[in-house]
Amino acid sequence: MTAASDRITLPIPDIYAQAHAAALAGFVRPGSHLDGPTRRAIVEESRAARDCAHCAARAEALSAAVVDGAHSTVSDLSPHLVELVHRLTTDPGRLTHAWFEGTIAGGVTEPQYVEIAGLIGTSTIADTWTTALVGAPPVLPAAEQRTPSGETNPHLADIGAYVGVMDLEHPLPRFKGARQSANITRALALVPSAVDEFWDLFMPHYRPMATEDGDEMQRPQIELVASRTSALNECFY
């Protein structure tokens, strides 16, 4: 991870360094439906999308479909995958069912789509955190060359979403407990590894963090910060 000379002056518990190191290692390992090099390239492309002129022009347009041009790319992903990653990163609020169907028709499977969405969400946590601390996203390790596991979850409900989602009463033991009703869990449940990856990095940041004098942020304070941040990011999930 990128270091800065003043980082040690910040009261950052070890739990964050450990969680982020584990997440970075996971970004370059094979997932359930994507190999390590592809997952690493997706994280790189998601970062590039934030500075992509084509994405910026689309964001200003009434419809992304009316803007001609090509994405600024930093990987050897296919143009179809580059479009998917850039749109999920920069314009998720305007994704239509027709666009989703075109993505699937282009060769992306539904489990791959869900894994990509989860990977982008989780890597955004890592990138935002490290950029806030040291001014740049963390350096990605080399990709691991192994075969994806192929794991999927057949216990899903059709509620009219683009993909099947998890019922609130879910039969798989790994989904039991406090997380099972969260919408992010329900949305990513087709790929259980994507659920685990997200929560493993997210939860350390959401727990009350003790300060040097022993005080902690209370749950209402955490929710106030979270809701304000979500509103500024136009995230109404």
SULDA-V333086 format. One record per pair of residues at least 6 apart in sequence whose C-alpha atoms are under 7 Angstrom apart, sorted by the first residue. I is the first residue (numbers start at 0). J is the second residue. D is the distance in whole Angstrom. If there is no record, write none. Layout:
# SULDA-V333086
i = (I & I)
j = (J & J)
d = (D & D)
This chain:
# SULDA-V333086
i = (0 & 0 & 1 & 1 & 1 & 2 & 3 & 6 & 14 & 15 & 18 & 18 & 19 & 19 & 22 & 23 & 24 & 26 & 26 & 27 & 27 & 27 & 27 & 27 & 27 & 27 & 27 & 28 & 28 & 28 & 28 & 29 & 29 & 29 & 29 & 29 & 30 & 30 & 31 & 31 & 31 & 31 & 31 & 32 & 32 & 32 & 32 & 32 & 33 & 33 & 34 & 34 & 34 & 35 & 35 & 35 & 35 & 36 & 36 & 39 & 40 & 41 & 42 & 42 & 43 & 44 & 44 & 44 & 44 & 44 & 45 & 45 & 45 & 45 & 47 & 47 & 48 & 48 & 48 & 48 & 49 & 51 & 51 & 53 & 53 & 53 & 54 & 54 & 57 & 57 & 58 & 87 & 88 & 96 & 103 & 109 & 110 & 110 & 113 & 113 & 114 & 114 & 117 & 117 & 117 & 118 & 121 & 126 & 126 & 129 & 129 & 129 & 130 & 150 & 151 & 151 & 151 & 152 & 152 & 152 & 152 & 155 & 155 & 155 & 155 & 156 & 156 & 156 & 156 & 157 & 157 & 164 & 164 & 164 & 164 & 165 & 165 & 165 & 167 & 167 & 178 & 184 & 187 & 187 & 188 & 207 & 207 & 207 & 208 & 208 & 209 & 229)
j = (137 & 138 & 133 & 137 & 138 & 133 & 133 & 132 & 203 & 203 & 199 & 200 & 125 & 200 & 200 & 139 & 140 & 38 & 39 & 35 & 36 & 38 & 39 & 140 & 141 & 142 & 143 & 34 & 35 & 142 & 143 & 35 & 143 & 145 & 146 & 147 & 147 & 148 & 147 & 148 & 149 & 150 & 192 & 110 & 111 & 147 & 148 & 149 & 111 & 147 & 145 & 146 & 147 & 142 & 143 & 144 & 145 & 142 & 143 & 142 & 74 & 84 & 119 & 122 & 73 & 72 & 73 & 74 & 81 & 84 & 84 & 85 & 88 & 119 & 72 & 73 & 54 & 85 & 88 & 89 & 89 & 70 & 71 & 68 & 69 & 70 & 70 & 89 & 63 & 66 & 90 & 116 & 119 & 161 & 109 & 162 & 189 & 190 & 187 & 190 & 190 & 193 & 187 & 193 & 197 & 193 & 197 & 136 & 137 & 135 & 136 & 137 & 136 & 190 & 189 & 190 & 191 & 188 & 189 & 190 & 191 & 163 & 164 & 165 & 166 & 163 & 164 & 165 & 166 & 163 & 164 & 185 & 186 & 188 & 189 & 185 & 186 & 188 & 179 & 180 & 184 & 194 & 193 & 194 & 194 & 215 & 216 & 217 & 215 & 216 & 215 & 235)
d = (5 & 6 & 7 & 6 & 7 & 7 & 6 & 7 & 7 & 7 & 7 & 6 & 6 & 7 & 7 & 6 & 7 & 6 & 6 & 5 & 7 & 6 & 5 & 7 & 7 & 5 & 6 & 7 & 4 & 6 & 5 & 4 & 7 & 6 & 6 & 5 & 5 & 7 & 5 & 5 & 5 & 5 & 7 & 7 & 6 & 5 & 7 & 5 & 7 & 6 & 7 & 6 & 6 & 5 & 5 & 6 & 7 & 5 & 7 & 6 & 6 & 7 & 7 & 7 & 7 & 7 & 6 & 7 & 7 & 7 & 6 & 6 & 6 & 7 & 7 & 7 & 7 & 5 & 7 & 7 & 7 & 6 & 5 & 6 & 6 & 5 & 7 & 7 & 5 & 6 & 7 & 7 & 7 & 7 & 7 & 7 & 6 & 6 & 6 & 7 & 6 & 6 & 7 & 5 & 7 & 7 & 5 & 5 & 6 & 6 & 5 & 6 & 5 & 7 & 6 & 5 & 7 & 7 & 5 & 6 & 7 & 5 & 5 & 5 & 6 & 5 & 5 & 6 & 6 & 5 & 7 & 5 & 5 & 6 & 7 & 4 & 7 & 6 & 7 & 6 & 7 & 6 & 6 & 6 & 6 & 6 & 5 & 6 & 6 & 6 & 5 & 7)
